[in-house]
């Protein structure tokens, strides 16, 4: 293809975008067969998560919250779309550039897939197939826009020329049958003579840049053999010579359909529907140890105040899974090994047959800023981790449980915390229903008193009993503490920061938590004045957050409200502000309001 391609730049970019979409759609379809985490976009996203510096991760969580994964995947797709459009534009001149670009993108995808913790050689198949089909789509779409992009009128035979010197050929053409031939050679409006190799110079004179031909002018300079033919005529489809918009757009539409079908079928094959159906079909056994009844005064029922029990749909989600693992409970097993006397392996059915414990436990993410949203309370049902671990026989010098999720994430939990009698669970249910898939179905860990990054492994499938001086979990080499006990914290829910109030009596309310110790007091002050004791809601135990409230006679003006909590051990939260890294944020939460 010559560098002066008749395909417009916009068409090249469109060809590139659709070819890239076809590549991703086919890769998604193949990944649905091989495994959803082998989809190259997910693998690249996972690699980006692993390589992203800690401050950038913290910013993403603060800025986007639980949408950070969607933003990351969206960013990967935007970059791929831009690259595909660029490759399509370049391919107008040299298709080899487009093929080379697809190969480079494929190499990046293969590398990302193979660097996953649980990578297998077969995992590269979706990337390789997707890239191959994408390159084929690029070639095919360019061909549709060029190879048959116009209709060609077949050349017609002319009468043999009269015997005459070459110098008099033009005069003979003017008075004989060849005059008719030359007249027939004049293109109709909208027709363009083809520049065939044998008549290239003649065509240049017959067809000026404005597309017109002088009336009655013959084709000069033709040989005797060339004069026996009239030049072929190509009817352009309203665009530049050699470009057929209609054929290209029909090909593009077909590519979009292929991409869409690949995505839909790939997701269905990925197992979400099957796992959802299996989850709905789970028959939860009754707990052998039911939770205490929630006290009547546990929820103050104040508008805007977080409820005592967080609904599943509102429970925060922070994890490293860009695509939620789809684990069929029929295939799930939990393996316990390492520094044990007897390795243990349990199926989901085995776990449900164990005596199950029900407990109200508040979970907190270490990424939570002071006053942040990454905390929630739920009623969990599961087997006590201590009971299961005793089956394996923990060795005396083991101090760490290295748990692994179905997608390869690892978490390090202190053994002594799990074994000290608290309700640390291999949970199978949340607020009376089987775990939502986003929250770890079929089984996750719940350990009161520890931040989630060292305790709350979702989709857990493996427990290695080990030591902190021998193994590291996912977040430890990334700058976070190996152990993460939750710090006493409190939050103002109402009024909201920046809100406007009417002067007069109002209520300030919020929640405080100090798992596994419990909250003993909450104090509030306005504009740096005296601390006042807030009234506390009832709680069923030390592992949940606690609502609090206080009345305030609001006066006109701008006011700053602060809160602090004291746990049952007598420790009052510090006023020193610290970021979440490396072991949890500290400081007093405050809001500023305007009163009129």
C-alpha positions in Angstrom: 0.0 0.0 0.0 1.5 3.3 -1.0 2.0 6.1 1.6 -0.5 8.3 -0.1 -3.4 6.0 1.1 -6.9 6.9 -0.1 -8.3 5.8 3.3 -9.0 8.9 5.4 -7.4 9.2 8.8 -10.8 9.0 10.6 -11.5 5.7 8.8 -8.1 4.3 9.8 -8.7 5.2 13.5 -12.1 3.6 13.3 -10.6 0.4 11.8 -8.1 0.3 14.6 -10.7 0.8 17.3 -13.0 -1.9 16.0 -10.1 -4.3 15.4 -9.0 -3.7 19.0 -12.6 -4.3 20.2 -12.7 -7.5 18.3 -9.4 -8.6 19.9 -10.7 -7.9 23.4 -14.1 -9.5 22.7 -12.5 -12.7 21.4 -10.0 -12.7 24.3 -13.0 -12.3 26.7 -14.7 -15.3 25.1 -11.7 -17.5 25.3 -11.0 -16.4 28.9 -14.5 -17.5 29.7 -13.4 -21.0 28.8 -9.9 -20.9 30.3 -10.7 -18.7 33.3 -11.9 -15.1 33.8 -8.7 -14.0 35.5 -6.8 -14.8 32.2 -8.5 -12.0 30.4 -5.5 -9.8 29.4 -7.1 -6.5 30.5 -7.6 -8.0 34.0 -4.0 -9.3 34.0 -2.6 -6.0 33.0 -4.8 -4.3 35.6 -3.5 -6.7 38.3 0.0 -6.0 37.3 -0.6 -2.3 37.5 -2.0 -2.7 41.0 1.1 -4.6 42.1 3.5 -2.1 40.5 1.7 1.1 41.6 3.5 3.0 44.4 1.8 3.0 47.7 1.0 6.8 47.7 -0.8 6.4 44.4 -2.8 3.5 45.7 -3.8 5.5 48.7 -4.8 8.4 46.5 -6.9 6.1 44.3 -8.8 4.7 47.4 -9.4 8.2 48.7 -10.5 9.6 45.4 -12.5 6.8 44.0 -13.4 4.6 47.0 -14.8 1.2 46.1 -14.9 2.3 42.4 -11.1 2.4 42.2 -11.0 -1.0 40.3 -13.5 0.2 37.8 -11.5 3.4 37.2 -8.3 1.4 36.8 -9.9 -1.0 34.3 -11.4 1.9 32.5 -8.0 3.6 32.3 -6.5 0.4 30.8 -9.3 0.2 28.2 -8.9 3.9 27.3 -5.1 3.5 26.8 -5.8 0.4 24.6 -8.4 2.3 22.6 -6.0 5.1 22.0 -3.2 2.7 20.9 -5.6 0.8 18.6 -6.8 4.0 16.9 -3.2 5.0 16.4 -2.3 1.6 14.9 -5.3 1.8 12.6 -4.2 5.3 11.4 -0.6 4.1 10.7 -1.8 1.0 9.0 -3.4 3.1 6.2 0.2 3.5 4.9 1.8 0.3 6.1 -0.3 -2.6 7.5 2.9 -4.1 8.9 2.9 -1.3 11.5 -0.5 -2.3 12.7 0.5 -6.0 13.0 3.7 -5.1 14.8 1.7 -2.9 17.2 -0.8 -5.8 18.0 2.2 -8.0 18.6 3.7 -5.6 21.1 0.4 -5.2 22.9 0.1 -9.0 22.9 3.5 -9.4 24.4 2.6 -7.0 27.3 -0.6 -9.0 27.9 1.3 -12.3 27.9 3.8 -11.0 30.3 1.1 -9.7 32.7 -0.7 -13.0 32.6 2.4 -15.1 33.3 3.4 -12.9 36.2 0.2 -13.7 38.1 0.8 -15.8 41.3 -1.2 -18.8 40.0 -0.3 -18.5 36.3 -0.3 -21.6 34.1 1.0 -21.9 30.4 -2.6 -22.2 29.1 -3.5 -18.8 30.6 -1.8 -17.0 27.7 -4.2 -18.5 25.1 -6.9 -15.8 25.4 -4.3 -13.1 24.8 -2.7 -14.9 21.8 -6.0 -15.7 20.2 -7.3 -12.2 20.8 -4.3 -10.6 19.2 -4.3 -12.9 16.2 -8.0 -12.2 15.5 -7.5 -8.5 16.1 -4.7 -8.4 13.5 -6.8 -10.3 11.1 -9.7 -7.9 11.6 -7.4 -5.0 10.9 -6.3 -6.5 7.6 -9.9 -7.4 6.6 -11.4 -4.0 7.4 -8.6 -2.2 5.5 -9.2 -4.6 2.5 -12.9 -3.8 2.5 -12.1 -0.1 2.2 -9.6 -0.5 -0.6 -9.6 -3.7 -2.6 -13.2 -3.6 -3.9 -14.0 -0.1 -2.8 -15.2 1.0 -6.3 -17.0 -0.3 -9.4 -14.9 -0.6 -12.5 -16.2 -0.3 -16.1 -14.6 -2.9 -18.3 -12.5 -1.6 -21.2 -14.1 -1.7 -24.6 -12.4 -2.7 -27.9 -11.8 0.1 -30.4 -11.5 -0.3 -34.2 -7.9 -0.9 -35.4 -6.2 2.4 -36.2 -5.8 3.5 -39.8 -2.3 3.1 -41.3 -0.8 6.6 -40.8 2.4 8.1 -39.5 2.4 8.5 -35.7 2.7 12.3 -36.0 -0.7 12.4 -37.8 -2.5 10.2 -35.3 -4.3 13.0 -33.7 -5.7 14.3 -37.0 -6.9 10.9 -38.0 -8.5 10.5 -34.7 -10.5 13.7 -35.2 -12.2 12.6 -38.4 -12.4 8.8 -38.2 -14.0 6.2 -36.0 -11.3 6.8 -33.5 -12.9 10.2 -32.8 -15.8 8.3 -31.4 -13.5 6.1 -29.4 -11.8 9.1 -27.9 -15.2 10.6 -27.1 -16.2 7.3 -25.4 -13.0 7.5 -23.3 -14.1 10.8 -21.7 -15.4 9.9 -18.2 -18.9 10.8 -17.2 -19.4 13.1 -14.2 -18.1 11.5 -11.0 -15.9 8.9 -13.0 -12.1 8.8 -12.7 -9.8 7.1 -15.2 -7.6 4.3 -13.7 -3.9 5.0 -13.9 -3.0 1.7 -15.5 0.7 1.0 -16.1 0.4 1.1 -19.9 -1.4 4.5 -20.1 -0.1 6.3 -17.0 1.3 9.3 -18.9 -1.7 9.6 -21.2 -4.1 9.4 -18.3 -2.3 12.2 -16.5 -3.1 14.5 -19.5 -6.6 13.3 -20.1 -7.6 13.6 -16.5 -6.5 17.0 -15.1 -6.6 17.6 -11.3 -10.2 19.0 -11.6 -11.4 15.7 -13.2 -12.4 17.3 -16.5 -11.3 16.4 -20.1 -11.4 18.7 -23.1 -14.3 18.1 -25.4 -13.4 15.6 -28.2 -9.8 15.2 -27.0 -8.3 11.8 -27.8 -5.9 9.8 -25.7 -2.5 10.9 -27.0 0.7 9.1 -26.9 -0.8 5.6 -27.0 1.0 2.8 -28.8 -0.8 0.9 -31.6 -1.6 -1.9 -29.0 -2.7 0.6 -26.4 -5.0 2.4 -28.8 -6.9 -0.8 -29.2 -8.3 -0.4 -25.7 -10.0 2.4 -23.9 -8.9 3.1 -20.3 -10.9 1.5 -17.6 -13.2 3.8 -15.6 -13.7 3.6 -11.8 -16.8 5.2 -10.3 -15.9 6.7 -6.9 -18.4 6.3 -4.0 -18.5 9.9 -3.1 -15.1 9.9 -1.2 -11.5 9.9 -2.2 -10.4 7.7 -5.1 -10.1 4.1 -3.9 -12.1 4.5 -0.7 -15.6 3.0 -0.3 -17.3 4.2 2.9 -20.3 1.9 2.7 -18.3 -1.3 2.5 -16.0 -0.2 5.3 -18.9 0.8 7.6 -20.7 -2.5 7.0 -17.5 -4.3 7.9 -17.1 -2.1 11.0 -20.7 -3.0 12.1 -19.9 -6.7 11.7 -16.8 -6.2 13.9 -18.8 -4.5 16.6 -21.2 -7.4 16.6 -18.4 -9.9 17.0 -16.8 -7.9 19.8 -20.1 -7.6 21.7 -21.0 -11.2 21.3 -17.6 -12.2 22.6 -17.9 -10.1 25.7 -21.4 -11.3 26.5 -20.7 -15.0 26.0 -17.3 -14.7 27.7 -18.9 -13.3 30.8 -21.5 -16.0 30.8 -19.0 -18.7 30.4 -16.9 -17.1 33.1 -19.3 -18.6 35.6 -21.0 -15.6 37.3 -24.5 -16.9 36.6 -23.6 -20.4 37.7 -22.0 -19.2 40.9 -25.0 -16.9 41.6 -27.3 -19.9 41.1 -25.2 -22.0 43.4 -25.2 -19.3 46.1 -29.0 -19.0 46.0 -29.2 -22.7 46.4 -27.1 -22.9 49.5 -29.1 -24.2 52.5 -27.6 -22.5 55.6 -27.6 -24.7 58.7 -28.8 -23.3 62.0 -25.9 -22.0 64.2 -24.8 -24.3 67.0 -23.9 -21.1 68.9 -26.4 -18.3 68.0 -25.4 -14.7 68.4 -26.8 -12.7 71.3 -30.0 -10.8 70.5 -29.2 -7.2 69.4 -30.3 -5.0 72.4 -33.3 -2.8 71.8 -31.3 0.3 72.3 -28.5 -0.6 69.9 -29.9 1.6 67.1 -30.7 5.2 68.1 -32.7 5.6 64.8 -31.5 9.1 64.1 -31.8 10.3 60.5 -28.4 10.2 58.7 -26.8 8.0 61.4 -25.3 4.7 60.2 -27.6 1.9 61.3 -26.2 -0.7 63.7 -26.4 -3.4 61.1 -25.0 -2.4 57.7 -27.0 -3.9 54.8 -25.0 -6.1 52.5 -25.6 -3.8 49.6 -24.1 -0.9 51.5 -21.2 -2.8 53.1 -17.8 -1.4 51.9 -15.6 -3.4 49.6 -11.9 -2.9 49.4 -9.7 -5.6 47.9 -7.2 -6.3 45.1 -9.6 -8.3 42.9 -10.3 -6.5 39.6 -12.6 -9.3 38.6 -14.5 -10.9 41.5 -13.5 -14.6 41.7 -16.3 -16.9 40.7 -15.8 -19.9 43.0 -18.3 -22.8 42.7 -18.9 -24.1 46.2 -19.0 -27.7 44.8 -15.3 -27.2 43.7 -14.2 -25.2 46.8 -11.7 -26.7 49.2 -9.7 -25.3 52.1 -6.2 -26.6 52.6 -4.4 -26.2 55.9 -0.7 -27.1 55.9 2.7 -25.9 56.9 3.8 -26.0 60.5 1.1 -28.5 61.5 1.0 -32.1 62.7 -1.7 -33.2 60.3 -2.5 -31.3 57.1 -6.3 -30.8 56.7 -8.4 -30.3 53.6 -12.1 -29.4 53.9 -14.8 -29.2 51.2 -17.7 -26.7 51.4 -20.0 -29.5 52.5 -17.5 -30.5 55.2 -17.4 -26.9 56.5 -21.2 -26.7 56.7 -21.3 -29.9 58.8 -19.2 -28.3 61.5 -20.7 -26.6 64.5 -21.3 -23.0 63.3 -21.1 -19.9 65.3 -23.0 -16.7 64.8 -21.4 -13.3 65.8 -21.9 -9.6 65.3 -18.6 -8.2 64.2 -17.5 -4.8 62.8 -14.9 -4.9 60.0 -12.6 -2.0 59.2 -10.2 -1.4 56.4 -6.7 -0.1 57.2 -7.1 2.4 54.3 -9.9 4.2 56.1 -9.1 7.8 56.7 -10.2 9.5 60.0 -14.0 9.8 59.6 -13.9 7.6 56.4 -16.5 5.2 55.1 -14.6 1.9 55.1 -16.1 0.4 58.2 -19.3 -1.6 58.6 -21.1 -4.0 61.0 -22.7 -7.3 60.1 -23.9 -10.6 61.6 -21.7 -13.4 60.4 -22.1 -17.2 60.5 -19.2 -19.6 60.2 -17.0 -22.2 61.7 -14.6 -21.0 64.4 -11.1 -20.8 62.9 -9.5 -22.1 66.1 -11.6 -25.3 66.0 -10.5 -26.0 62.4 -6.9 -25.2 63.1 -6.8 -27.5 66.1 -7.7 -30.4 63.8 -4.4 -29.8 62.1 -2.4 -29.5 65.3 -0.5 -26.2 65.3 3.1 -26.4 66.3 4.2 -24.3 69.3 6.6 -22.0 67.4 4.1 -21.1 64.6 2.9 -17.4 64.9 1.4 -16.6 61.5 -1.4 -17.9 59.3 -0.7 -17.1 55.7 -4.0 -17.3 54.0 -4.5 -17.2 50.2 -7.6 -16.3 48.2 -8.8 -17.9 45.0 -7.2 -15.1 43.0 -3.8 -15.4 44.6 -4.0 -12.5 47.2 -2.2 -13.4 50.5 -2.8 -12.2 54.0 -0.8 -12.7 57.2 -2.8 -13.2 60.5 -1.3 -13.5 64.0 -2.0 -17.0 65.4 -2.4 -15.8 68.9 -5.3 -13.5 68.0 -7.2 -16.3 66.2 -6.6 -18.7 69.1 -7.4 -16.5 72.1 -11.2 -17.3 72.2 -12.7 -14.5 70.1 -15.2 -15.2 67.3 -12.7 -15.6 64.5 -14.6 -17.3 61.8 -14.4 -19.0 58.4 -17.6 -17.2 57.5 -20.2 -18.6 55.1 -23.1 -16.2 55.7 -23.6 -12.4 56.2 -26.7 -10.9 57.7 -28.7 -14.1 57.3 -27.8 -15.0 53.7 -25.0 -16.8 52.0 -22.0 -14.5 51.5 -22.5 -12.2 48.6 -20.0 -13.0 45.8 -18.4 -9.6 46.2 -17.8 -10.3 49.9 -16.1 -13.6 49.6 -18.6 -16.4 48.6 -18.3 -19.2 49.4 -16.0 -18.7 52.4 -14.1 -15.8 53.9 -12.2 -15.0 57.1 -13.7 -12.7 59.8 -11.4 -11.8 62.7 -12.5 -9.2 65.2 -10.0 -6.6 66.2 -7.7 -6.7 63.2 -7.7 -4.6 60.1 -8.9 -6.5 57.0 -5.6 -6.6 55.3 -4.2 -8.9 57.9 -7.4 -10.9 58.7 -10.4 -10.8 56.4 -9.3 -12.9 53.4 -12.2 -13.3 50.9 -12.6 -16.4 48.7 -10.1 -18.1 51.0 -8.8 -21.5 49.8 -5.4 -22.1 51.5 -3.9 -21.6 55.0 -0.2 -22.0 55.5 0.8 -22.2 59.1 4.1 -20.4 59.3 6.1 -17.6 60.9 6.3 -13.9 60.3 10.1 -14.2 60.0 9.8 -16.7 57.2 6.9 -15.5 55.0 5.4 -12.2 54.0 1.8 -11.5 52.9 0.8 -9.3 50.0 0.8 -5.9 51.7 3.9 -6.2 53.9 6.6 -5.7 51.3 4.5 -2.8 50.0 5.1 -0.8 53.1 2.3 -1.9 55.5 2.9 -3.4 59.0 2.9 -7.1 59.3 0.4 -7.0 62.1 -2.6 -4.6 62.1 -4.6 -4.3 65.4 -7.5 -1.9 64.9 -7.1 1.5 66.6 -9.9 3.2 68.6 -11.8 5.6 66.3 -14.9 7.7 66.2 -16.9 9.4 63.4 -19.5 12.1 63.1 -22.3 11.1 60.8 -24.7 14.1 61.5 -24.4 16.9 60.8 -22.4 16.5 57.6 -19.2 18.4 57.0 -20.1 21.7 55.2 -23.8 21.4 56.1 -26.1 24.2 57.0 -28.3 24.1 60.1 -31.0 26.3 61.7 -30.2 27.9 65.0 -31.7 26.1 68.0 -31.6 22.6 69.4 -30.1 19.9 67.2 -28.5 16.5 67.5 -24.9 15.5 66.8 -24.5 11.7 66.3 -22.1 9.1 64.9 -20.4 5.8 65.6 -17.3 4.7 67.4 -15.4 1.4 67.4 -12.6 -0.4 69.3 -12.8 -4.0 68.3 -12.1 -6.5 70.3 -12.0 -4.1 73.3 -15.2 -2.2 73.1 -16.0 1.6 73.4 -16.5 2.9 76.9 -17.1 6.6 76.3 -17.5 9.2 73.5 -16.9 13.0 74.0 -17.8 15.9 71.8 -16.7 19.5 71.8 -17.6 22.6 69.7 -15.2 25.3 68.7 -12.5 23.9 71.0 -14.6 24.3 74.1 -15.2 21.8 76.9 -15.5 18.1 76.1 -19.0 16.8 76.8 -20.0 13.2 77.3 -22.3 11.8 74.6 -24.9 9.2 75.4 -24.1 5.7 74.1 -26.3 3.1 72.4 -26.4 -0.5 73.7 -24.1 -3.1 72.1 -24.2 -7.0 72.2 -20.5 -7.2 72.8 -17.0 -5.6 72.3 -16.6 -6.6 68.6 -19.1 -4.1 67.1 -19.2 -0.3 66.6 -21.3 1.7 69.0 -23.7 4.6 68.1 -23.5 7.8 70.1 -25.5 11.1 70.2 -25.5 14.4 72.0 -27.8 17.4 72.0 -26.5 20.8 71.0 -28.0 24.3 71.1 -26.7 25.6 67.9 -26.0 29.4 67.6 -25.6 31.4 64.4 -22.2 31.3 62.8 -19.6 28.8 61.6 -18.7 26.0 64.1 -16.3 23.2 64.2 -17.4 20.0 65.9 -14.9 17.4 67.1 -15.2 13.9 68.6 -13.0 11.4 70.4 -13.6 8.0 71.9 -12.2 6.0 74.9 -12.1 2.2 74.8 -12.9 -0.2 77.6 -9.2 -0.4 78.5 -9.1 3.3 79.2 -7.2 4.4 76.1 -8.5 7.7 74.6 -7.8 8.1 70.9 -5.0 10.5 70.1 -5.4 13.9 68.5 -2.3 13.3 66.5 -3.1 13.1 62.8 -1.5 10.2 60.9 -2.2 8.7 57.5 -3.5 5.2 57.1 -0.1 3.8 56.2 1.5 1.8 57.6 -0.9 0.6 60.3 -4.0 2.7 60.4 -5.0 6.4 60.6 -5.2 8.4 63.8 -6.6 11.7 64.9 -10.0 13.3 65.9 -12.7 13.5 63.3 -14.1 17.0 62.9 -16.8 18.7 60.8 -17.5 22.3 60.1 -21.1 23.6 59.8 -22.9 26.9 59.2 -25.8 27.9 61.5 -28.2 30.6 60.5 
